[in-house]
Amino acid sequence: MNTDLQLWQTISKMPEHLKTELLNYAEYLMEKKANTTHSDQNLEKKQRSGVLKGTFVLPLPEDFDEPLEGFQDYME
């Protein structure tokens, strides 16, 4: 038995107030899926490679591994 037929048989046995709730939930799921798909497409368009180029300076400074001055109290 396919899913559509199972859904139809189950829904036909439900009282009217449950059918209304089910309809609202189905509409919510469809809207959520549409928004998720739309958001995923927007993320793909917004992501660019090389955005952080030039942000990090290499080689690292000589004192890179030294404790930071502001954290001396926590290091003891």
PyMOL Python script that loads the backbone (N, CA, C, O; Angstrom):
from pymol import cmd

cmd.read_pdbstr("""\
ATOM      1  N   MET A   1       0.854  -1.173   0.000  1.00  0.00           N
ATOM      2  CA  MET A   1       0.000   0.000   0.000  1.00  0.00           C
ATOM      3  C   MET A   1       0.899   1.235   0.000  1.00  0.00           C
ATOM      4  O   MET A   1       1.854   1.313   0.772  1.00  0.00           O
ATOM      5  N   ASN A   2       0.593   2.185  -0.858  1.00  0.00           N
ATOM      6  CA  ASN A   2       1.456   3.360  -0.921  1.00  0.00           C
ATOM      7  C   ASN A   2       1.064   4.393   0.138  1.00  0.00           C
ATOM      8  O   ASN A   2       0.011   4.292   0.767  1.00  0.00           O
ATOM      9  N   THR A   3       1.911   5.358   0.316  1.00  0.00           N
ATOM     10  CA  THR A   3       1.749   6.355   1.378  1.00  0.00           C
ATOM     11  C   THR A   3       0.499   7.201   1.176  1.00  0.00           C
ATOM     12  O   THR A   3      -0.208   7.495   2.139  1.00  0.00           O
ATOM     13  N   ASP A   4       0.219   7.596  -0.061  1.00  0.00           N
ATOM     14  CA  ASP A   4      -0.960   8.426  -0.320  1.00  0.00           C
ATOM     15  C   ASP A   4      -2.241   7.712   0.101  1.00  0.00           C
ATOM     16  O   ASP A   4      -3.124   8.317   0.710  1.00  0.00           O
ATOM     17  N   LEU A   5      -2.335   6.450  -0.218  1.00  0.00           N
ATOM     18  CA  LEU A   5      -3.525   5.678   0.141  1.00  0.00           C
ATOM     19  C   LEU A   5      -3.636   5.527   1.653  1.00  0.00           C
ATOM     20  O   LEU A   5      -4.725   5.655   2.212  1.00  0.00           O
ATOM     21  N   GLN A   6      -2.524   5.257   2.311  1.00  0.00           N
ATOM     22  CA  GLN A   6      -2.531   5.142   3.773  1.00  0.00           C
ATOM     23  C   GLN A   6      -2.960   6.453   4.417  1.00  0.00           C
ATOM     24  O   GLN A   6      -3.756   6.457   5.356  1.00  0.00           O
ATOM     25  N   LEU A   7      -2.437   7.557   3.918  1.00  0.00           N
ATOM     26  CA  LEU A   7      -2.834   8.863   4.443  1.00  0.00           C
ATOM     27  C   LEU A   7      -4.330   9.089   4.259  1.00  0.00           C
ATOM     28  O   LEU A   7      -5.018   9.506   5.191  1.00  0.00           O
ATOM     29  N   TRP A   8      -4.830   8.816   3.066  1.00  0.00           N
ATOM     30  CA  TRP A   8      -6.246   9.024   2.775  1.00  0.00           C
ATOM     31  C   TRP A   8      -7.122   8.194   3.713  1.00  0.00           C
ATOM     32  O   TRP A   8      -8.104   8.701   4.254  1.00  0.00           O
ATOM     33  N   GLN A   9      -6.775   6.941   3.904  1.00  0.00           N
ATOM     34  CA  GLN A   9      -7.576   6.071   4.769  1.00  0.00           C
ATOM     35  C   GLN A   9      -7.539   6.542   6.220  1.00  0.00           C
ATOM     36  O   GLN A   9      -8.561   6.525   6.905  1.00  0.00           O
ATOM     37  N   THR A  10      -6.384   6.955   6.681  1.00  0.00           N
ATOM     38  CA  THR A  10      -6.253   7.414   8.064  1.00  0.00           C
ATOM     39  C   THR A  10      -6.999   8.723   8.276  1.00  0.00           C
ATOM     40  O   THR A  10      -7.699   8.887   9.275  1.00  0.00           O
ATOM     41  N   ILE A  11      -6.851   9.645   7.349  1.00  0.00           N
ATOM     42  CA  ILE A  11      -7.502  10.949   7.477  1.00  0.00           C
ATOM     43  C   ILE A  11      -9.017  10.812   7.412  1.00  0.00           C
ATOM     44  O   ILE A  11      -9.736  11.519   8.118  1.00  0.00           O
ATOM     45  N   SER A  12      -9.503   9.912   6.574  1.00  0.00           N
ATOM     46  CA  SER A  12     -10.955   9.759   6.444  1.00  0.00           C
ATOM     47  C   SER A  12     -11.595   9.256   7.735  1.00  0.00           C
ATOM     48  O   SER A  12     -12.792   9.454   7.942  1.00  0.00           O
ATOM     49  N   LYS A  13     -10.828   8.616   8.601  1.00  0.00           N
ATOM     50  CA  LYS A  13     -11.351   8.113   9.876  1.00  0.00           C
ATOM     51  C   LYS A  13     -11.285   9.157  10.992  1.00  0.00           C
ATOM     52  O   LYS A  13     -11.875   8.960  12.054  1.00  0.00           O
ATOM     53  N   MET A  14     -10.579  10.257  10.767  1.00  0.00           N
ATOM     54  CA  MET A  14     -10.361  11.263  11.814  1.00  0.00           C
ATOM     55  C   MET A  14     -11.580  12.157  12.002  1.00  0.00           C
ATOM     56  O   MET A  14     -12.333  12.406  11.061  1.00  0.00           O
ATOM     57  N   PRO A  15     -11.764  12.638  13.232  1.00  0.00           N
ATOM     58  CA  PRO A  15     -12.791  13.665  13.447  1.00  0.00           C
ATOM     59  C   PRO A  15     -12.353  14.985  12.800  1.00  0.00           C
ATOM     60  O   PRO A  15     -11.170  15.190  12.527  1.00  0.00           O
ATOM     61  N   GLU A  16     -13.311  15.862  12.565  1.00  0.00           N
ATOM     62  CA  GLU A  16     -13.057  17.101  11.820  1.00  0.00           C
ATOM     63  C   GLU A  16     -11.999  17.983  12.478  1.00  0.00           C
ATOM     64  O   GLU A  16     -11.176  18.571  11.776  1.00  0.00           O
ATOM     65  N   HIS A  17     -12.000  18.089  13.803  1.00  0.00           N
ATOM     66  CA  HIS A  17     -11.023  18.965  14.463  1.00  0.00           C
ATOM     67  C   HIS A  17      -9.591  18.452  14.287  1.00  0.00           C
ATOM     68  O   HIS A  17      -8.656  19.248  14.209  1.00  0.00           O
ATOM     69  N   LEU A  18      -9.415  17.136  14.223  1.00  0.00           N
ATOM     70  CA  LEU A  18      -8.074  16.592  13.973  1.00  0.00           C
ATOM     71  C   LEU A  18      -7.650  16.813  12.521  1.00  0.00           C
ATOM     72  O   LEU A  18      -6.472  17.033  12.239  1.00  0.00           O
ATOM     73  N   LYS A  19      -8.609  16.755  11.610  1.00  0.00           N
ATOM     74  CA  LYS A  19      -8.291  17.026  10.208  1.00  0.00           C
ATOM     75  C   LYS A  19      -7.798  18.464  10.042  1.00  0.00           C
ATOM     76  O   LYS A  19      -6.870  18.729   9.278  1.00  0.00           O
ATOM     77  N   THR A  20      -8.433  19.388  10.770  1.00  0.00           N
ATOM     78  CA  THR A  20      -8.020  20.788  10.708  1.00  0.00           C
ATOM     79  C   THR A  20      -6.603  20.950  11.245  1.00  0.00           C
ATOM     80  O   THR A  20      -5.783  21.652  10.652  1.00  0.00           O
ATOM     81  N   GLU A  21      -6.320  20.296  12.370  1.00  0.00           N
ATOM     82  CA  GLU A  21      -4.965  20.357  12.933  1.00  0.00           C
ATOM     83  C   GLU A  21      -3.944  19.761  11.975  1.00  0.00           C
ATOM     84  O   GLU A  21      -2.855  20.304  11.791  1.00  0.00           O
ATOM     85  N   LEU A  22      -4.307  18.644  11.372  1.00  0.00           N
ATOM     86  CA  LEU A  22      -3.408  17.988  10.426  1.00  0.00           C
ATOM     87  C   LEU A  22      -3.142  18.879   9.214  1.00  0.00           C
ATOM     88  O   LEU A  22      -2.011  18.958   8.735  1.00  0.00           O
ATOM     89  N   LEU A  23      -4.170  19.542   8.725  1.00  0.00           N
ATOM     90  CA  LEU A  23      -4.010  20.457   7.602  1.00  0.00           C
ATOM     91  C   LEU A  23      -3.079  21.608   7.968  1.00  0.00           C
ATOM     92  O   LEU A  23      -2.196  21.972   7.192  1.00  0.00           O
ATOM     93  N   ASN A  24      -3.280  22.175   9.148  1.00  0.00           N
ATOM     94  CA  ASN A  24      -2.409  23.267   9.598  1.00  0.00           C
ATOM     95  C   ASN A  24      -0.958  22.808   9.697  1.00  0.00           C
ATOM     96  O   ASN A  24      -0.042  23.527   9.299  1.00  0.00           O
ATOM     97  N   TYR A  25      -0.758  21.610  10.229  1.00  0.00           N
ATOM     98  CA  TYR A  25       0.601  21.086  10.371  1.00  0.00           C
ATOM     99  C   TYR A  25       1.232  20.823   8.996  1.00  0.00           C
ATOM    100  O   TYR A  25       2.408  21.116   8.782  1.00  0.00           O
ATOM    101  N   ALA A  26       0.452  20.275   8.082  1.00  0.00           N
ATOM    102  CA  ALA A  26       0.975  20.004   6.740  1.00  0.00           C
ATOM    103  C   ALA A  26       1.374  21.308   6.048  1.00  0.00           C
ATOM    104  O   ALA A  26       2.406  21.368   5.380  1.00  0.00           O
ATOM    105  N   GLU A  27       0.555  22.355   6.209  1.00  0.00           N
ATOM    106  CA  GLU A  27       0.894  23.652   5.623  1.00  0.00           C
ATOM    107  C   GLU A  27       2.152  24.227   6.261  1.00  0.00           C
ATOM    108  O   GLU A  27       2.986  24.822   5.579  1.00  0.00           O
ATOM    109  N   TYR A  28       2.285  24.046   7.570  1.00  0.00           N
ATOM    110  CA  TYR A  28       3.488  24.499   8.277  1.00  0.00           C
ATOM    111  C   TYR A  28       4.727  23.791   7.732  1.00  0.00           C
ATOM    112  O   TYR A  28       5.747  24.431   7.477  1.00  0.00           O
ATOM    113  N   LEU A  29       4.641  22.481   7.555  1.00  0.00           N
ATOM    114  CA  LEU A  29       5.786  21.722   7.046  1.00  0.00           C
ATOM    115  C   LEU A  29       6.178  22.173   5.642  1.00  0.00           C
ATOM    116  O   LEU A  29       7.363  22.292   5.332  1.00  0.00           O
ATOM    117  N   MET A  30       5.187  22.423   4.798  1.00  0.00           N
ATOM    118  CA  MET A  30       5.479  22.866   3.437  1.00  0.00           C
ATOM    119  C   MET A  30       6.134  24.247   3.443  1.00  0.00           C
ATOM    120  O   MET A  30       7.067  24.499   2.681  1.00  0.00           O
ATOM    121  N   GLU A  31       5.646  25.135   4.299  1.00  0.00           N
ATOM    122  CA  GLU A  31       6.230  26.473   4.392  1.00  0.00           C
ATOM    123  C   GLU A  31       7.657  26.399   4.931  1.00  0.00           C
ATOM    124  O   GLU A  31       8.550  27.095   4.448  1.00  0.00           O
ATOM    125  N   LYS A  32       7.859  25.549   5.938  1.00  0.00           N
ATOM    126  CA  LYS A  32       9.189  25.383   6.531  1.00  0.00           C
ATOM    127  C   LYS A  32      10.171  24.853   5.489  1.00  0.00           C
ATOM    128  O   LYS A  32      11.304  25.328   5.400  1.00  0.00           O
ATOM    129  N   LYS A  33       9.741  23.879   4.708  1.00  0.00           N
ATOM    130  CA  LYS A  33      10.606  23.313   3.673  1.00  0.00           C
ATOM    131  C   LYS A  33      10.948  24.363   2.625  1.00  0.00           C
ATOM    132  O   LYS A  33      12.092  24.453   2.178  1.00  0.00           O
ATOM    133  N   ALA A  34       9.957  25.155   2.235  1.00  0.00           N
ATOM    134  CA  ALA A  34      10.200  26.197   1.234  1.00  0.00           C
ATOM    135  C   ALA A  34      11.189  27.225   1.771  1.00  0.00           C
ATOM    136  O   ALA A  34      12.080  27.665   1.043  1.00  0.00           O
ATOM    137  N   ASN A  35      11.042  27.611   3.036  1.00  0.00           N
ATOM    138  CA  ASN A  35      11.947  28.591   3.632  1.00  0.00           C
ATOM    139  C   ASN A  35      13.348  28.026   3.791  1.00  0.00           C
ATOM    140  O   ASN A  35      14.331  28.736   3.576  1.00  0.00           O
ATOM    141  N   THR A  36      13.452  26.760   4.163  1.00  0.00           N
ATOM    142  CA  THR A  36      14.757  26.124   4.341  1.00  0.00           C
ATOM    143  C   THR A  36      15.482  26.039   3.003  1.00  0.00           C
ATOM    144  O   THR A  36      16.675  26.331   2.917  1.00  0.00           O
ATOM    145  N   THR A  37      14.771  25.646   1.977  1.00  0.00           N
ATOM    146  CA  THR A  37      15.372  25.551   0.651  1.00  0.00           C
ATOM    147  C   THR A  37      15.820  26.925   0.185  1.00  0.00           C
ATOM    148  O   THR A  37      16.908  27.075  -0.371  1.00  0.00           O
ATOM    149  N   HIS A  38      14.984  27.926   0.410  1.00  0.00           N
ATOM    150  CA  HIS A  38      15.309  29.296   0.018  1.00  0.00           C
ATOM    151  C   HIS A  38      16.525  29.797   0.797  1.00  0.00           C
ATOM    152  O   HIS A  38      17.397  30.450   0.224  1.00  0.00           O
ATOM    153  N   SER A  39      16.591  29.499   2.100  1.00  0.00           N
ATOM    154  CA  SER A  39      17.716  29.928   2.927  1.00  0.00           C
ATOM    155  C   SER A  39      19.007  29.252   2.487  1.00  0.00           C
ATOM    156  O   SER A  39      20.062  29.885   2.440  1.00  0.00           O
ATOM    157  N   ASP A  40      18.922  27.960   2.165  1.00  0.00           N
ATOM    158  CA  ASP A  40      20.109  27.239   1.710  1.00  0.00           C
ATOM    159  C   ASP A  40      20.646  27.846   0.416  1.00  0.00           C
ATOM    160  O   ASP A  40      21.859  27.957   0.236  1.00  0.00           O
ATOM    161  N   GLN A  41      19.751  28.236  -0.477  1.00  0.00           N
ATOM    162  CA  GLN A  41      20.183  28.846  -1.729  1.00  0.00           C
ATOM    163  C   GLN A  41      20.846  30.187  -1.465  1.00  0.00           C
ATOM    164  O   GLN A  41      21.830  30.529  -2.121  1.00  0.00           O
ATOM    165  N   ASN A  42      20.320  30.956  -0.509  1.00  0.00           N
ATOM    166  CA  ASN A  42      20.922  32.246  -0.175  1.00  0.00           C
ATOM    167  C   ASN A  42      22.303  32.060   0.426  1.00  0.00           C
ATOM    168  O   ASN A  42      23.218  32.823   0.115  1.00  0.00           O
ATOM    169  N   LEU A  43      22.473  31.049   1.291  1.00  0.00           N
ATOM    170  CA  LEU A  43      23.778  30.798   1.895  1.00  0.00           C
ATOM    171  C   LEU A  43      24.810  30.447   0.832  1.00  0.00           C
ATOM    172  O   LEU A  43      25.951  30.907   0.884  1.00  0.00           O
ATOM    173  N   GLU A  44      24.402  29.633  -0.128  1.00  0.00           N
ATOM    174  CA  GLU A  44      25.332  29.247  -1.179  1.00  0.00           C
ATOM    175  C   GLU A  44      25.782  30.464  -1.979  1.00  0.00           C
ATOM    176  O   GLU A  44      26.938  30.534  -2.396  1.00  0.00           O
ATOM    177  N   LYS A  45      24.894  31.411  -2.197  1.00  0.00           N
ATOM    178  CA  LYS A  45      25.241  32.599  -2.961  1.00  0.00           C
ATOM    179  C   LYS A  45      26.140  33.534  -2.163  1.00  0.00           C
ATOM    180  O   LYS A  45      27.003  34.194  -2.741  1.00  0.00           O
ATOM    181  N   LYS A  46      25.955  33.604  -0.839  1.00  0.00           N
ATOM    182  CA  LYS A  46      26.679  34.552  -0.013  1.00  0.00           C
ATOM    183  C   LYS A  46      28.097  34.103   0.308  1.00  0.00           C
ATOM    184  O   LYS A  46      28.959  34.948   0.548  1.00  0.00           O
ATOM    185  N   GLN A  47      28.367  32.804   0.321  1.00  0.00           N
ATOM    186  CA  GLN A  47      29.680  32.318   0.700  1.00  0.00           C
ATOM    187  C   GLN A  47      30.667  32.573  -0.439  1.00  0.00           C
ATOM    188  O   GLN A  47      30.429  32.216  -1.593  1.00  0.00           O
ATOM    189  N   ARG A  48      31.767  33.197  -0.074  1.00  0.00           N
ATOM    190  CA  ARG A  48      32.792  33.502  -1.069  1.00  0.00           C
ATOM    191  C   ARG A  48      34.136  33.008  -0.555  1.00  0.00           C
ATOM    192  O   ARG A  48      34.400  33.027   0.647  1.00  0.00           O
ATOM    193  N   SER A  49      34.959  32.578  -1.458  1.00  0.00           N
ATOM    194  CA  SER A  49      36.296  32.173  -1.048  1.00  0.00           C
ATOM    195  C   SER A  49      37.210  33.388  -1.068  1.00  0.00           C
ATOM    196  O   SER A  49      37.020  34.311  -1.860  1.00  0.00           O
ATOM    197  N   GLY A  50      38.187  33.376  -0.201  1.00  0.00           N
ATOM    198  CA  GLY A  50      39.161  34.450  -0.161  1.00  0.00           C
ATOM    199  C   GLY A  50      38.725  35.678   0.605  1.00  0.00           C
ATOM    200  O   GLY A  50      39.364  36.724   0.495  1.00  0.00           O
ATOM    201  N   VAL A  51      37.652  35.585   1.380  1.00  0.00           N
ATOM    202  CA  VAL A  51      37.153  36.740   2.123  1.00  0.00           C
ATOM    203  C   VAL A  51      38.159  37.192   3.177  1.00  0.00           C
ATOM    204  O   VAL A  51      38.282  38.389   3.435  1.00  0.00           O
ATOM    205  N   LEU A  52      38.872  36.261   3.787  1.00  0.00           N
ATOM    206  CA  LEU A  52      39.811  36.595   4.858  1.00  0.00           C
ATOM    207  C   LEU A  52      41.244  36.788   4.358  1.00  0.00           C
ATOM    208  O   LEU A  52      42.175  36.864   5.160  1.00  0.00           O
ATOM    209  N   LYS A  53      41.419  36.865   3.067  1.00  0.00           N
ATOM    210  CA  LYS A  53      42.761  37.006   2.509  1.00  0.00           C
ATOM    211  C   LYS A  53      43.421  38.275   3.046  1.00  0.00           C
ATOM    212  O   LYS A  53      42.836  39.357   3.002  1.00  0.00           O
ATOM    213  N   GLY A  54      44.638  38.130   3.551  1.00  0.00           N
ATOM    214  CA  GLY A  54      45.388  39.259   4.081  1.00  0.00           C
ATOM    215  C   GLY A  54      45.101  39.565   5.538  1.00  0.00           C
ATOM    216  O   GLY A  54      45.721  40.462   6.108  1.00  0.00           O
ATOM    217  N   THR A  55      44.179  38.843   6.155  1.00  0.00           N
ATOM    218  CA  THR A  55      43.831  39.088   7.554  1.00  0.00           C
ATOM    219  C   THR A  55      44.913  38.563   8.492  1.00  0.00           C
ATOM    220  O   THR A  55      45.219  39.195   9.503  1.00  0.00           O
ATOM    221  N   PHE A  56      45.482  37.434   8.169  1.00  0.00           N
ATOM    222  CA  PHE A  56      46.483  36.812   9.024  1.00  0.00           C
ATOM    223  C   PHE A  56      47.867  37.059   8.443  1.00  0.00           C
ATOM    224  O   PHE A  56      48.097  36.905   7.243  1.00  0.00           O
ATOM    225  N   VAL A  57      48.773  37.443   9.317  1.00  0.00           N
ATOM    226  CA  VAL A  57      50.127  37.743   8.878  1.00  0.00           C
ATOM    227  C   VAL A  57      51.013  36.551   9.224  1.00  0.00           C
ATOM    228  O   VAL A  57      51.095  36.146  10.383  1.00  0.00           O
ATOM    229  N   LEU A  58      51.661  36.006   8.231  1.00  0.00           N
ATOM    230  CA  LEU A  58      52.586  34.905   8.442  1.00  0.00           C
ATOM    231  C   LEU A  58      53.961  35.367   8.009  1.00  0.00           C
ATOM    232  O   LEU A  58      54.028  36.145   7.057  1.00  0.00           O
ATOM    233  N   PRO A  59      55.009  34.983   8.587  1.00  0.00           N
ATOM    234  CA  PRO A  59      55.116  34.085   9.739  1.00  0.00           C
ATOM    235  C   PRO A  59      54.632  34.774  11.011  1.00  0.00           C
ATOM    236  O   PRO A  59      54.569  36.001  11.093  1.00  0.00           O
ATOM    237  N   LEU A  60      54.298  33.961  11.983  1.00  0.00           N
ATOM    238  CA  LEU A  60      53.801  34.472  13.260  1.00  0.00           C
ATOM    239  C   LEU A  60      54.908  35.193  14.016  1.00  0.00           C
ATOM    240  O   LEU A  60      56.085  34.880  13.835  1.00  0.00           O
ATOM    241  N   PRO A  61      54.544  36.156  14.862  1.00  0.00           N
ATOM    242  CA  PRO A  61      55.571  36.865  15.642  1.00  0.00           C
ATOM    243  C   PRO A  61      56.301  35.920  16.599  1.00  0.00           C
ATOM    244  O   PRO A  61      55.785  34.859  16.951  1.00  0.00           O
ATOM    245  N   GLU A  62      57.498  36.314  17.010  1.00  0.00           N
ATOM    246  CA  GLU A  62      58.331  35.487  17.889  1.00  0.00           C
ATOM    247  C   GLU A  62      57.648  35.202  19.225  1.00  0.00           C
ATOM    248  O   GLU A  62      57.832  34.118  19.779  1.00  0.00           O
ATOM    249  N   ASP A  63      56.872  36.134  19.755  1.00  0.00           N
ATOM    250  CA  ASP A  63      56.255  35.956  21.075  1.00  0.00           C
ATOM    251  C   ASP A  63      54.841  35.364  20.988  1.00  0.00           C
ATOM    252  O   ASP A  63      54.045  35.534  21.911  1.00  0.00           O
ATOM    253  N   PHE A  64      54.533  34.687  19.913  1.00  0.00           N
ATOM    254  CA  PHE A  64      53.184  34.157  19.710  1.00  0.00           C
ATOM    255  C   PHE A  64      52.760  33.190  20.814  1.00  0.00           C
ATOM    256  O   PHE A  64      51.608  33.221  21.247  1.00  0.00           O
ATOM    257  N   ASP A  65      53.673  32.333  21.274  1.00  0.00           N
ATOM    258  CA  ASP A  65      53.337  31.325  22.281  1.00  0.00           C
ATOM    259  C   ASP A  65      53.439  31.838  23.711  1.00  0.00           C
ATOM    260  O   ASP A  65      53.143  31.091  24.644  1.00  0.00           O
ATOM    261  N   GLU A  66      53.840  33.058  23.910  1.00  0.00           N
ATOM    262  CA  GLU A  66      53.961  33.622  25.260  1.00  0.00           C
ATOM    263  C   GLU A  66      52.572  33.923  25.824  1.00  0.00           C
ATOM    264  O   GLU A  66      51.656  34.255  25.072  1.00  0.00           O
ATOM    265  N   PRO A  67      52.410  33.806  27.160  1.00  0.00           N
ATOM    266  CA  PRO A  67      51.109  34.120  27.769  1.00  0.00           C
ATOM    267  C   PRO A  67      50.739  35.586  27.553  1.00  0.00           C
ATOM    268  O   PRO A  67      51.608  36.458  27.521  1.00  0.00           O
ATOM    269  N   LEU A  68      49.465  35.842  27.408  1.00  0.00           N
ATOM    270  CA  LEU A  68      48.987  37.212  27.230  1.00  0.00           C
ATOM    271  C   LEU A  68      48.974  37.926  28.567  1.00  0.00           C
ATOM    272  O   LEU A  68      48.731  37.306  29.603  1.00  0.00           O
ATOM    273  N   GLU A  69      49.233  39.223  28.553  1.00  0.00           N
ATOM    274  CA  GLU A  69      49.323  39.996  29.790  1.00  0.00           C
ATOM    275  C   GLU A  69      48.006  39.992  30.559  1.00  0.00           C
ATOM    276  O   GLU A  69      48.027  39.908  31.787  1.00  0.00           O
ATOM    277  N   GLY A  70      46.899  40.078  29.905  1.00  0.00           N
ATOM    278  CA  GLY A  70      45.601  40.154  30.560  1.00  0.00           C
ATOM    279  C   GLY A  70      45.177  38.867  31.248  1.00  0.00           C
ATOM    280  O   GLY A  70      44.223  38.875  32.026  1.00  0.00           O
ATOM    281  N   PHE A  71      45.866  37.760  30.980  1.00  0.00           N
ATOM    282  CA  PHE A  71      45.481  36.474  31.552  1.00  0.00           C
ATOM    283  C   PHE A  71      46.447  35.983  32.630  1.00  0.00           C
ATOM    284  O   PHE A  71      46.382  34.819  33.025  1.00  0.00           O
ATOM    285  N   GLN A  72      47.329  36.835  33.105  1.00  0.00           N
ATOM    286  CA  GLN A  72      48.314  36.427  34.112  1.00  0.00           C
ATOM    287  C   GLN A  72      47.638  35.898  35.377  1.00  0.00           C
ATOM    288  O   GLN A  72      48.105  34.923  35.964  1.00  0.00           O
ATOM    289  N   ASP A  73      46.540  36.534  35.804  1.00  0.00           N
ATOM    290  CA  ASP A  73      45.845  36.085  37.020  1.00  0.00           C
ATOM    291  C   ASP A  73      45.314  34.667  36.870  1.00  0.00           C
ATOM    292  O   ASP A  73      45.277  33.921  37.849  1.00  0.00           O
ATOM    293  N   TYR A  74      44.909  34.285  35.686  1.00  0.00           N
ATOM    294  CA  TYR A  74      44.335  32.960  35.461  1.00  0.00           C
ATOM    295  C   TYR A  74      45.404  31.891  35.284  1.00  0.00           C
ATOM    296  O   TYR A  74      45.117  30.703  35.425  1.00  0.00           O
ATOM    297  N   MET A  75      46.608  32.290  34.984  1.00  0.00           N
ATOM    298  CA  MET A  75      47.684  31.347  34.717  1.00  0.00           C
ATOM    299  C   MET A  75      48.331  30.831  35.997  1.00  0.00           C
ATOM    300  O   MET A  75      49.061  29.841  35.962  1.00  0.00           O
ATOM    301  N   GLU A  76      48.076  31.481  37.113  1.00  0.00           N
ATOM    302  CA  GLU A  76      48.745  31.092  38.361  1.00  0.00           C
ATOM    303  C   GLU A  76      48.047  29.959  39.045  1.00  0.00           C
ATOM    304  O   GLU A  76      48.484  29.514  40.106  1.00  0.00           O
TER     305      GLU A  76
END
""", "prot")
cmd.dss("prot")
cmd.show_as("cartoon", "prot")
cmd.util.cbc("prot")
cmd.orient("prot")
